[in-house]
Amino acid sequence: MINFEQELAITISQAAEIIPGRPNPATVWRWINIGVRGLRLEAVPCGGRWFTSKEAIERFLIAMASRAGQDVTATESAARKARIKRAEQKLAAAGI
């Protein structure tokens, strides 16, 4: 479930730009509405537009890889390191 107090909302078009392989926004829309391998990308409607988050995309891609039988340990570790780095940059920018 997307928690917008902790996750930054992005549009479907923005999501398509950051997903590896840069899928068409229609593909991202299909992942939200129909899903793939029994999984659906988390998203919420607001004001006639749909929003997801980078974290929701990460969870979706890791779950897809897991269902495909791929080892996602390295992916999770890299994703965690990226989140830690972003948090440290925010703290440094705030002077903390």
trRosetta pair geometry for C-beta under 8 A, 3 or more apart (Angstrom, degrees):
i j d omega theta_ij theta_ji phi_ij phi_ji
1 42 6.6 174 -121 -139 23 140
2 7 5.8 -107 -162 67 83 144
2 9 7.8 77 168 -95 139 80
2 42 5.0 163 -40 140 97 126
2 43 7.5 57 -23 -102 144 20
2 44 6.1 -124 54 -15 136 115
2 52 6.9 -148 -83 -151 144 50
2 53 5.3 143 -136 1 114 122
2 55 7.6 136 -124 76 76 105
2 56 5.3 -28 -85 -65 100 129
3 6 4.8 22 103 34 111 102
3 7 5.7 108 70 6 63 104
4 7 5.8 -71 -105 65 38 81
4 8 7.9 77 -147 -113 71 14
4 9 5.7 6 -126 -50 114 103
4 53 7.4 -165 -97 -68 69 132
6 55 7.9 4 114 -1 93 164
7 53 3.8 24 159 -160 124 161
7 54 7.2 -162 -160 44 97 72
7 55 4.7 -102 -117 27 123 128
7 56 7.0 85 178 -25 157 90
8 53 6.0 133 69 -139 48 96
8 54 6.7 22 59 7 97 103
9 46 7.8 -15 -162 26 156 147
9 51 4.1 4 -168 176 109 138
9 52 7.5 130 -149 68 63 19
9 53 6.1 -63 -99 -82 38 85
10 14 4.1 -117 179 94 106 130
10 15 5.5 138 107 -59 115 76
10 18 7.6 -6 149 14 167 136
10 51 6.5 139 64 -156 28 82
10 52 6.2 -36 65 71 82 68
10 53 6.3 121 15 -115 90 36
10 54 6.6 70 -2 -44 137 74
11 14 4.6 98 52 8 77 101
11 15 6.9 -131 99 -7 42 87
11 49 6.4 -48 -123 171 100 125
11 50 7.4 96 -152 81 62 60
11 51 6.2 -54 -94 -104 42 70
12 15 5.4 -50 -149 32 33 116
12 16 6.6 37 152 -23 64 101
12 25 5.1 90 131 -159 101 101
12 28 5.1 161 -166 103 90 128
12 29 5.8 39 -162 -69 148 81
12 32 7.4 -75 -109 -19 116 144
12 43 7.4 27 -81 -132 93 147
12 49 8.0 -146 0 -178 97 86
12 50 5.4 41 -43 81 113 105
12 51 7.8 -115 -39 -96 67 28
12 52 7.0 80 -90 4 59 107
13 16 5.7 -50 -152 30 33 113
13 17 6.8 33 150 -21 62 104
13 25 5.0 -23 -94 -94 61 136
14 17 5.7 -55 -155 31 36 114
14 18 6.7 15 156 -7 68 109
15 18 6.3 -71 -151 42 31 97
15 19 6.2 34 158 -30 70 109
15 25 7.7 105 65 -121 89 76
15 28 5.1 132 98 -149 119 152
15 41 7.9 106 175 169 152 149
15 52 5.2 39 -82 57 144 123
15 57 5.9 178 -150 -76 101 131
16 19 6.1 -50 -139 25 29 112
16 22 6.4 62 158 -165 75 61
16 23 5.6 -107 -141 78 87 68
16 24 6.5 -29 -148 156 139 15
16 25 4.4 -92 -32 -78 152 63
16 27 7.2 114 -116 57 108 95
16 28 4.9 -115 -71 -21 88 136
17 22 6.4 9 -131 -128 34 95
18 54 6.6 -54 118 -112 155 95
18 57 7.0 105 95 93 109 171
19 22 6.6 143 74 -94 75 29
19 23 5.7 -27 88 18 133 96
19 28 7.0 175 -6 -87 150 111
19 57 6.0 -129 -88 -164 94 132
19 61 7.4 174 -142 -70 94 128
20 61 7.7 91 25 -133 107 149
23 27 3.9 -91 162 74 123 143
23 28 6.1 145 91 -45 116 80
24 27 4.8 105 60 -5 76 100
24 28 7.6 -144 99 0 46 82
25 28 5.4 -50 -152 36 44 113
25 29 6.2 50 148 -23 69 102
26 29 5.4 -49 -147 36 34 117
26 30 6.4 39 150 -22 64 102
27 30 5.5 -51 -151 33 33 113
27 31 6.6 37 149 -21 64 101
28 31 5.5 -49 -152 32 35 114
28 32 6.7 35 149 -19 64 102
28 41 6.8 -53 -166 51 71 166
28 52 7.7 -127 177 8 116 147
29 32 5.7 -55 -155 34 33 112
29 33 6.2 8 158 0 68 113
29 50 7.5 116 -115 57 81 153
30 33 6.1 -66 -136 50 30 96
30 34 5.1 -25 -173 33 73 114
30 36 7.8 63 123 -50 98 99
31 34 7.4 -50 -91 59 14 74
31 35 6.4 52 -160 -116 46 32
31 36 5.9 -39 -115 -5 80 106
31 40 6.7 143 161 -151 60 52
31 41 4.2 50 128 -7 109 119
31 60 7.0 70 167 -177 131 146
32 35 8.0 -78 113 -67 4 59
32 40 6.3 66 -153 -177 27 95
32 41 4.9 -59 -79 68 63 99
32 43 4.5 -19 -130 21 126 139
32 50 6.6 74 173 170 171 150
32 52 7.2 -128 -90 -65 118 124
33 40 7.6 -176 38 -141 6 117
34 40 7.6 176 87 -106 25 99
35 38 6.5 -12 139 175 135 9
35 39 5.4 177 -165 85 107 35
35 40 3.8 -70 -87 -76 106 75
35 41 7.6 179 -108 -1 65 62
36 39 6.1 -26 68 59 62 86
36 64 6.6 22 93 -115 112 118
37 64 6.2 124 45 -130 137 75
37 67 4.7 132 150 121 141 151
37 68 7.3 -84 -98 -59 165 78
38 67 7.3 179 50 -130 101 153
39 60 6.4 145 148 -147 125 77
39 63 5.2 153 -124 117 151 126
39 64 6.0 -132 55 -75 152 76
39 67 6.8 -148 -25 -18 126 151
40 60 7.9 -73 119 -120 26 114
41 52 6.0 -17 152 -118 109 148
41 56 6.4 91 -175 144 77 107
41 57 6.9 13 -144 -100 115 58
41 60 4.6 5 -106 -100 76 157
42 52 6.1 126 91 -137 66 93
42 53 7.5 -22 92 29 110 90
42 56 4.0 -117 61 -148 108 126
42 59 7.1 20 4 70 122 129
42 60 7.1 -149 7 -57 78 110
43 50 5.0 30 162 177 128 107
43 51 6.3 163 -158 81 81 34
43 52 4.3 -52 -96 -74 86 89
43 56 7.2 146 -65 135 57 158
44 50 7.1 163 83 -151 28 66
44 51 5.8 -23 62 62 77 87
44 52 7.9 142 14 -84 64 46
45 48 7.4 16 -175 -100 103 8
45 49 7.1 156 -152 82 65 30
45 50 5.4 -41 -96 -94 64 69
45 51 7.8 139 -111 15 18 76
46 49 6.2 -30 69 66 68 79
46 50 7.8 121 20 -111 69 24
46 51 5.8 -10 22 4 116 121
52 56 4.8 -123 -178 75 93 138
52 57 6.3 94 133 -51 128 87
53 56 4.5 100 53 3 80 101
53 57 7.1 -141 95 -4 45 83
54 57 5.6 -53 -153 35 34 113
54 58 6.4 38 148 -22 65 104
55 58 5.5 -50 -149 34 34 115
55 59 6.4 35 152 -19 65 103
56 59 5.7 -51 -148 36 33 111
56 60 6.2 35 152 -21 65 107
57 60 5.6 -56 -148 37 31 114
57 61 6.2 26 157 -16 67 108
58 61 6.0 -57 -144 38 27 106
58 62 6.2 25 158 -16 64 110
58 79 5.3 123 -157 -145 132 142
59 62 6.0 -58 -146 39 27 110
59 63 6.2 26 156 -18 64 110
60 63 5.9 -59 -148 38 26 109
60 64 6.3 27 154 -20 64 106
61 64 5.6 -51 -145 35 32 112
61 65 6.3 32 155 -18 64 105
61 75 7.6 -130 118 174 106 144
62 65 5.8 -55 -148 37 30 111
62 66 6.2 33 152 -22 64 108
62 72 5.0 108 -152 -174 82 147
62 75 6.0 179 -104 111 89 128
62 76 6.2 74 -128 -75 137 87
62 79 7.5 -69 -63 -7 127 159
63 66 5.5 -53 -146 36 31 115
63 67 6.4 32 155 -19 65 104
64 67 5.8 -55 -149 36 31 109
64 68 6.4 25 153 -15 64 109
65 68 5.7 -60 -148 40 32 109
65 70 4.3 -71 -178 64 88 121
65 72 4.7 122 100 -81 126 113
65 75 6.6 81 60 17 167 163
66 69 7.8 56 176 -63 30 17
66 70 7.0 -87 -75 58 26 72
66 72 5.4 -53 -66 -6 83 138
71 74 6.9 58 120 7 100 94
72 75 4.6 -55 -162 44 72 119
72 76 5.6 75 137 -27 88 98
73 76 5.9 -56 -148 36 28 109
73 77 6.3 27 155 -18 63 109
74 77 5.6 -56 -147 38 31 113
74 78 6.2 30 156 -18 66 106
75 78 5.9 -56 -146 38 29 108
75 79 6.2 29 155 -19 64 109
76 79 5.7 -55 -145 38 30 112
76 80 6.2 32 154 -21 65 106
77 80 5.7 -52 -147 34 30 112
77 81 6.4 30 153 -18 63 105
78 81 5.7 -53 -149 36 32 112
78 82 6.4 35 152 -21 64 104
79 82 5.6 -53 -150 34 32 113
79 83 6.6 33 152 -19 65 103
80 83 5.7 -53 -151 34 33 110
80 84 6.4 33 152 -18 66 105
81 84 5.7 -53 -148 36 33 112
81 85 6.3 35 153 -21 65 106
82 85 5.7 -53 -147 35 31 113
82 86 6.5 32 154 -19 64 104
83 86 5.8 -53 -149 36 32 110
83 87 6.4 32 153 -18 64 107
84 87 5.7 -57 -150 37 31 112
84 88 6.3 31 153 -19 66 106
85 88 5.7 -54 -148 37 31 111
85 89 6.4 32 153 -20 64 105
86 89 5.7 -54 -149 35 32 112
86 90 6.5 32 153 -19 65 104
87 90 5.7 -53 -149 35 33 111
87 91 6.4 32 153 -17 65 106
88 91 5.7 -54 -148 38 32 112
88 92 6.2 33 154 -20 66 106
89 92 5.7 -53 -145 37 31 111
89 93 6.3 32 154 -20 64 106
90 93 5.7 -54 -147 36 30 111
90 94 6.4 21 155 -11 63 110
91 94 5.8 -63 -147 43 30 105
91 96 4.4 -86 -166 72 83 106
92 95 7.6 43 -180 -72 31 24
92 96 7.5 -93 -68 54 23 65
